[in-house]
Amino acid sequence: MGKVVLLGAGPGELDLLTIKGEKLLRKADCIVYDRLANPAMLSIAPDNSEKIFVGKQNHLHTMPQDKINELLLEKANEYELVVRLKGGDPYVFGRGGEEALYLKENGIDVESVPGISSSIAALSTAGIPITHRGLSKGFQVITAHSRRDEAADINYSLLTDDTVTLVFLMGLAHVEEIANGLLSVGRSENTPIAVISNGTTNHQTKCVGNLCNIAEKIKSADIVSPAIIVVGDVVSLAGDLNFFERRKLFGKKYFLPFIKHFNYSFKADGFEQNRNELEDSLISLGADILTVETGCISPVKCNLEFLNEKNKNGFIVFTSANGVKSFFWNLWVVNHLDVRALGHFKFAVVGKKTKEALEDFGIVADIISDKQNGADLANILNVSLESGEIHWACGKDTSAGFEETLKKDIALHKHICYENVLLDISFSDEMLNEIAACDGAIFTSGSNASATIPHLKGRMPEKIYSIGPACTKKINELGYTNTIEAEISSYAGILELL
């Protein structure tokens, strides 16, 4: 018999999941999740874990509560660890107490792991502190949820203290009713009120007014569920403390097809695919990102017998971080060698990221090209070496720039240690329309462009951003010449461009 953990997923932003929550998701055998839990959290769990959606929205229940309780019991008898992933905090109007009591009564081991409640977090990112000296000495959190077509069951006579911030959850359909209810018990018409939609996410929106005009204002505002209503003088600070919405790319939405990169180190038991680094950076700047995985970098077994030859020396060259990680995976996992086998060699790399990847394995590069391309590194080696041997750890479809530029007096040995495995992707009409409406499409490699653009059926965003010359050339070949290219061919270059 297993254990069920009621885990608070937080208010929406992935990074607001707690550290303990992430650890539990990584070990989960089964995840039973709600609509308000960020779907990206499921990617943290093992690929072979069972994932069951039981989401609920207003009047539309995928599974009623009693059936959810029974499902949790069933899965607890099947798995060692079941995670019940609930938006916000399990015990803040999340019916977590009902689930915990049912499981306890049926002999199941239960744990509750708190999550950051949207009642506080969504206000924070909207620039509204839930308490503030001189404006609010406390707060009340109230559910405005009701049965279909019925008024919210709220006793407004208990909500008359204007020094207490009021937060209403699940009340978007009842904004006018709530405002009128507060007015009916004597609250001032000028009492500030705000409605916050999709709080803590990069498509957060809010509508600010007072009890007298909020009903009219919200009709023309872009407010959708899930939404939170906040009433009180603290709403007046929303303009001054609106740091979240002032980030440089807030309000922008980009289409980002990506290839999962190979992530290996000697500390890992094997290898794992990491999250897209560029996506993380864009999100931190406030952008809303529409992603599609077009492929993944996969290591290829290669024979490194040249390392066993006596008195062998020369350069080992890496033109990407993928080459570094795949080479060392081959060194240790495939060829059962360690860094002692590299003692007679020097190392040359392209750019900062490749340099840092090599340093992760305890080796400092002898030659580093500042420019992010193989041709530049080849030119440096042409000047540094009159002759000699170079062993190039590269991909199956590596750009020819390095090989073409390297002078013929230098013996080049290619060791293919990774490949870009492309996925067969397709887009629905709904997805294509969403892509076309983005503020731009971002391509980080020519292969990525080749894997994506033919499937877009001409519905490309107006602006197309390219990471560098080779990528731009491929996009042009595919029929799009209005490309905006980063000055530096790197993720940092893309971010600077945007």
C-alpha positions in Angstrom: 0.0 0.0 0.0 1.4 3.4 -1.1 1.4 6.9 0.1 -0.6 9.9 -1.2 0.9 13.4 -1.0 -1.4 16.4 -1.4 1.0 18.8 -3.1 0.3 22.5 -3.6 1.4 23.4 -7.2 1.4 27.1 -6.4 -0.3 30.0 -8.2 0.7 29.2 -11.8 4.3 30.2 -12.4 6.5 27.1 -12.7 9.3 28.5 -10.6 7.0 29.1 -7.7 6.7 25.3 -7.1 8.5 24.6 -3.8 11.8 22.7 -3.7 10.1 19.9 -1.7 7.3 19.8 -4.4 9.9 19.3 -7.1 11.6 16.5 -5.3 8.3 14.7 -4.8 7.4 15.1 -8.5 10.7 13.6 -9.5 9.9 10.4 -7.5 6.2 10.2 -8.2 4.8 6.9 -9.6 1.4 8.5 -10.4 0.3 12.2 -10.6 -3.4 13.2 -10.3 -3.6 16.8 -11.3 -6.0 19.7 -11.6 -6.6 22.3 -14.3 -4.9 25.1 -12.3 -1.6 23.2 -11.9 1.0 24.3 -14.5 1.2 21.5 -17.1 5.0 22.0 -17.3 5.3 20.5 -13.8 4.4 17.1 -15.4 7.7 17.2 -17.3 9.5 17.0 -13.9 8.1 13.6 -13.2 9.6 10.4 -14.6 8.5 9.6 -18.2 7.0 6.3 -17.1 4.8 7.8 -14.3 1.1 7.7 -14.8 -0.5 11.1 -15.2 -4.2 11.5 -14.7 -6.1 14.8 -15.4 -9.1 15.4 -13.1 -9.4 19.1 -13.8 -12.4 21.2 -12.9 -13.6 24.5 -14.1 -16.9 26.3 -13.6 -19.7 23.8 -14.1 -17.5 21.5 -16.1 -16.1 18.6 -14.0 -13.9 16.0 -15.7 -14.4 13.9 -12.6 -16.7 14.7 -9.5 -15.0 15.0 -6.1 -16.2 11.6 -4.8 -14.8 9.9 -7.8 -11.5 11.7 -7.3 -11.4 10.4 -3.8 -12.0 6.9 -5.0 -9.3 7.2 -7.7 -6.7 8.3 -5.2 -7.5 5.3 -3.0 -7.3 3.0 -6.0 -3.9 4.4 -7.1 -2.5 4.3 -3.6 -3.2 0.6 -3.6 -1.4 0.3 -6.9 1.7 2.6 -6.5 4.2 3.4 -3.8 4.0 7.2 -4.3 0.9 9.1 -5.6 1.1 12.9 -5.9 -2.2 14.8 -5.9 -1.1 18.0 -7.6 -3.5 20.9 -6.8 -3.3 24.5 -7.8 -2.3 26.9 -5.1 -2.4 25.3 -1.7 -4.3 22.1 -1.0 -6.1 23.5 2.0 -7.0 27.0 0.6 -10.4 26.2 -1.0 -8.8 23.2 -2.7 -10.9 20.5 -1.0 -7.6 18.9 0.1 -9.0 18.3 3.6 -11.8 16.2 2.2 -9.4 14.1 0.2 -7.0 13.6 3.2 -9.9 12.6 5.5 -11.2 10.1 3.0 -7.8 8.5 2.5 -7.1 8.4 6.2 -10.4 6.7 6.9 -9.4 4.0 4.3 -6.0 3.4 5.9 -3.8 5.3 3.5 -0.7 7.2 4.6 -1.2 10.9 3.7 1.0 13.9 3.7 0.1 17.5 2.8 2.8 19.7 1.3 1.9 23.4 1.2 1.9 25.5 -1.9 2.0 29.3 -2.4 -1.6 30.4 -2.4 -2.7 32.6 -5.4 -4.6 34.7 -2.8 -1.2 36.2 -1.9 1.0 35.6 -4.9 -1.4 36.9 -7.6 -1.7 40.2 -5.7 2.0 40.4 -5.3 2.8 40.2 -9.0 0.0 42.7 -9.7 1.8 45.2 -7.4 -0.7 44.9 -4.6 0.7 43.9 -1.2 -2.0 42.0 0.8 -1.1 44.1 3.9 0.5 47.4 4.2 1.2 49.6 7.2 -1.4 52.4 7.3 -3.6 50.8 4.6 -4.4 47.3 5.8 -3.9 45.5 9.1 -5.1 42.1 8.0 -6.8 40.1 5.2 -9.7 37.8 4.7 -9.8 35.2 1.9 -13.4 34.3 0.8 -14.6 31.8 -1.8 -17.1 33.3 -4.3 -17.8 30.0 -5.9 -21.5 29.0 -6.2 -23.7 26.5 -7.8 -24.8 27.1 -11.3 -26.8 30.4 -11.7 -27.0 31.0 -8.0 -25.7 34.0 -6.1 -22.5 33.5 -4.1 -23.3 32.6 -0.5 -21.4 35.5 1.2 -22.4 37.3 4.4 -21.4 40.8 3.5 -22.2 42.1 6.9 -19.0 40.5 8.1 -16.9 42.4 5.5 -17.3 46.0 6.6 -13.9 46.7 8.1 -12.1 48.9 5.5 -8.7 48.2 7.2 -8.9 44.6 6.2 -8.0 43.5 2.6 -10.7 41.2 1.0 -9.6 38.5 -1.4 -12.3 36.6 -3.3 -11.4 33.4 -5.1 -13.3 31.8 -8.0 -15.5 34.9 -8.3 -15.1 36.2 -11.9 -18.7 35.7 -12.7 -19.8 37.5 -9.6 -17.7 40.7 -9.7 -20.8 43.0 -10.0 -22.6 41.0 -7.3 -19.7 41.3 -4.9 -19.3 45.1 -5.5 -23.1 45.6 -4.9 -23.0 43.4 -1.8 -20.2 45.5 -0.3 -22.0 48.7 -1.2 -25.2 47.4 0.4 -23.5 47.1 3.9 -22.0 50.6 3.7 -18.7 50.3 2.0 -17.7 53.5 0.1 -18.3 53.8 -3.6 -14.6 54.9 -3.9 -13.3 51.7 -2.3 -10.5 50.4 -4.7 -11.0 47.0 -6.3 -9.0 45.0 -8.8 -9.6 41.8 -10.7 -6.4 39.9 -11.6 -6.4 37.2 -14.3 -3.8 34.4 -14.7 -1.8 35.9 -11.8 2.0 35.2 -11.6 2.1 34.1 -15.2 3.5 36.1 -18.1 0.0 36.6 -19.6 -1.3 38.1 -16.4 -3.8 40.9 -16.8 -5.6 43.1 -14.4 -8.5 45.6 -14.2 -8.5 48.3 -11.5 -11.4 50.4 -10.5 -13.7 51.1 -7.5 -16.9 49.4 -6.2 -19.0 51.8 -8.3 -17.4 51.3 -11.7 -15.6 47.9 -11.7 -18.6 46.1 -13.2 -18.5 48.4 -16.3 -14.7 48.4 -16.6 -14.4 44.7 -16.5 -16.7 44.3 -19.5 -14.1 45.7 -21.8 -11.0 44.3 -20.0 -9.2 41.1 -21.1 -10.0 39.2 -18.0 -10.5 35.4 -18.1 -10.6 32.6 -15.5 -8.8 31.9 -13.3 -9.2 35.3 -11.7 -8.9 36.8 -8.2 -10.8 39.8 -6.9 -9.1 42.1 -4.3 -10.8 44.9 -2.4 -9.2 47.5 -0.2 -6.9 50.5 0.0 -3.8 48.4 -0.9 -5.1 48.3 -4.5 -4.0 51.9 -4.7 -0.3 50.7 -4.7 -0.7 48.7 -7.9 0.9 51.4 -10.0 3.9 52.0 -7.8 4.7 48.4 -7.0 4.0 46.9 -10.4 7.5 45.5 -10.9 6.4 42.1 -12.4 4.6 43.7 -15.3 7.5 46.2 -16.0 9.9 43.5 -17.1 11.4 44.2 -20.6 9.4 41.6 -22.5 6.2 41.5 -20.5 3.2 41.3 -22.7 5.2 39.8 -25.6 4.5 36.3 -26.9 7.0 34.4 -29.0 7.0 31.1 -30.9 10.0 29.1 -29.9 10.6 25.7 -31.6 13.5 24.0 -29.7 15.7 21.0 -29.7 16.4 19.3 -26.4 20.1 19.4 -25.6 22.0 16.5 -24.2 22.9 17.0 -20.5 25.6 14.7 -19.2 28.2 15.0 -16.4 30.3 12.6 -14.4 28.0 13.2 -11.5 25.0 11.8 -13.3 24.1 8.1 -13.3 23.3 8.4 -17.0 22.0 11.3 -18.9 18.9 13.4 -18.9 17.3 16.1 -21.2 17.3 19.5 -19.6 14.8 22.3 -19.9 15.2 24.8 -22.7 17.6 27.4 -21.4 16.5 30.1 -23.8 12.8 29.6 -22.9 13.7 30.1 -19.2 15.6 33.3 -20.0 12.7 34.7 -22.0 10.2 33.8 -19.3 12.3 35.6 -16.7 12.2 38.7 -18.8 8.4 38.5 -18.9 7.6 36.9 -22.2 4.9 34.4 -22.8 6.4 31.5 -24.8 4.7 29.1 -27.2 7.1 26.1 -27.6 7.2 23.0 -29.7 9.9 20.3 -29.4 11.3 19.6 -32.9 13.9 17.1 -31.9 16.6 16.2 -29.4 20.4 15.8 -29.3 21.2 12.1 -28.8 24.7 10.7 -28.1 26.2 8.4 -30.7 28.6 5.6 -29.7 32.0 6.2 -31.2 35.3 4.5 -30.8 38.0 6.6 -29.2 40.9 4.2 -29.8 43.2 7.1 -30.7 43.4 7.8 -27.0 45.1 4.5 -26.4 47.9 5.1 -28.9 51.3 5.7 -27.3 52.9 9.2 -27.5 49.7 10.4 -29.1 49.1 14.2 -29.0 47.5 17.1 -30.9 44.3 19.0 -30.4 40.8 17.8 -29.4 38.3 20.3 -30.8 34.8 21.0 -29.7 32.5 23.4 -31.7 29.5 23.0 -29.4 28.7 22.1 -25.8 26.8 19.1 -27.2 30.1 17.8 -28.6 31.8 18.2 -25.2 29.1 16.3 -23.3 28.7 13.6 -25.9 32.5 13.1 -26.1 32.8 12.6 -22.3 29.8 10.3 -22.3 31.6 8.2 -24.9 34.9 8.5 -22.9 33.4 7.1 -19.7 30.3 5.1 -20.6 31.3 3.6 -23.9 35.1 3.4 -23.8 35.5 3.1 -20.0 38.3 5.7 -19.9 38.8 8.7 -17.7 40.6 12.1 -17.9 44.0 10.4 -17.6 43.6 9.3 -21.2 43.6 13.0 -22.3 46.9 14.0 -20.7 48.9 14.6 -23.9 46.3 16.6 -25.7 45.4 20.3 -25.9 41.9 21.5 -26.3 40.3 24.1 -28.6 36.7 25.3 -28.3 34.2 27.7 -29.9 32.8 30.4 -27.6 31.9 30.8 -24.0 29.2 28.0 -23.6 31.5 25.4 -25.0 34.4 26.6 -22.8 32.1 26.3 -19.7 30.9 22.9 -20.7 34.6 21.7 -21.0 35.4 23.2 -17.6 32.5 21.2 -16.1 34.7 18.2 -16.7 37.8 19.8 -15.1 39.6 20.9 -18.3 40.6 24.4 -19.3 40.7 25.1 -23.0 44.0 26.1 -24.6 42.4 28.0 -27.4 39.0 29.7 -27.4 37.4 31.5 -30.3 35.5 34.6 -29.3 33.1 34.3 -32.3 30.4 31.6 -32.1 31.4 29.7 -35.2 33.7 27.0 -36.3 35.3 28.9 -39.1 36.7 31.4 -36.7 38.2 28.7 -34.5 39.7 27.1 -37.7 41.4 30.4 -38.6 43.0 30.6 -35.1 44.3 27.0 -35.4 45.6 27.8 -38.9 47.8 30.5 -37.4 48.8 28.5 -34.3 49.7 25.3 -36.0 52.0 24.7 -39.0 50.9 21.1 -39.1 49.7 18.4 -36.7 46.6 16.4 -35.9 43.2 17.5 -34.8 40.5 15.3 -33.4 37.1 16.9 -33.8 34.2 15.7 -31.6 31.2 16.7 -33.7 27.7 15.9 -34.7 26.4 13.9 -37.6 25.1 17.0 -39.4 27.7 19.5 -38.2 28.1 22.8 -40.2 30.9 22.6 -42.7 32.5 25.9 -41.6 35.2 24.4 -39.4 36.3 21.7 -41.8 36.2 23.9 -44.9 38.3 26.6 -43.3 41.0 24.4 -41.7 44.1 24.3 -43.8 45.0 21.0 -45.5 48.4 20.7 -43.8 46.6 19.8 -40.6 45.3 16.3 -40.4 41.6 16.3 -39.3 39.9 13.3 -37.7 36.2 13.5 -37.2 34.6 11.6 -34.3 30.8 11.7 -34.7 29.6 11.5 -31.1 26.0 12.9 -31.3 23.2 13.5 -33.7 20.1 15.7 -33.9 17.1 13.4 -34.0 14.2 15.3 -35.5 10.6 14.6 -34.6 7.7 14.3 -36.9 5.6 17.3 -35.9 2.3 18.7 -37.1 0.1 21.6 -36.0 -3.7 22.0 -35.7 -5.4 25.0 -37.3 -5.9 26.4 -33.8 -2.2 26.1 -33.1 -1.2 27.6 -36.4 -3.4 30.6 -35.7 -1.9 31.0 -32.3 1.6 30.9 -33.8 0.8 33.5 -36.5 -0.5 35.9 -33.8 2.8 35.8 -31.8 5.1 38.8 -31.7 7.8 36.8 -33.4 9.2 33.4 -34.1 12.7 32.5 -32.8 15.0 30.0 -34.5 18.2 28.8 -32.9 19.5 26.6 -35.7 19.1 25.9 -39.3 18.0 22.3 -38.6 15.4 23.7 -36.2 14.1 26.0 -39.0 14.0 23.1 -41.5 12.1 20.9 -39.0 9.5 23.6 -38.3 8.8 26.0 -41.1 7.4 23.6 -43.7 4.7 22.6 -41.3 3.5 26.2 -40.6 1.6 26.4 -43.9 2.6 30.0 -44.4 1.2 31.1 -41.0 4.4 32.7 -39.7 4.6 35.6 -37.3 5.4 39.0 -38.9 8.9 39.0 -37.3 11.4 36.2 -37.6 14.5 36.1 -35.3 17.6 34.1 -36.2 20.5 33.2 -34.0 23.1 33.6 -36.7 24.2 33.5 -40.4 23.8 29.7 -41.0 20.3 29.8 -39.4 19.3 32.9 -41.5 20.5 31.2 -44.7 18.3 28.2 -44.1 15.3 30.4 -43.2 15.8 32.3 -46.5 16.0 29.0 -48.4 12.7 28.1 -47.0 11.1 31.3 -48.4 11.4 33.9 -45.7 13.8 36.8 -46.2 12.5 39.2 -43.5 14.8 37.7 -40.9 16.3 39.7 -38.0 19.6 38.3 -37.0 21.5 38.4 -33.7 24.9 40.1 -33.8 26.3 37.4 -31.6 25.4 33.8 -32.5 24.2 32.7 -29.0 21.2 32.7 -26.7 22.6 35.8 -25.1 22.7 37.4 -28.6 19.0 36.5 -29.2 18.0 38.0 -25.8 20.0 41.2 -26.5 18.3 41.4 -30.0 14.8 41.1 -28.5 
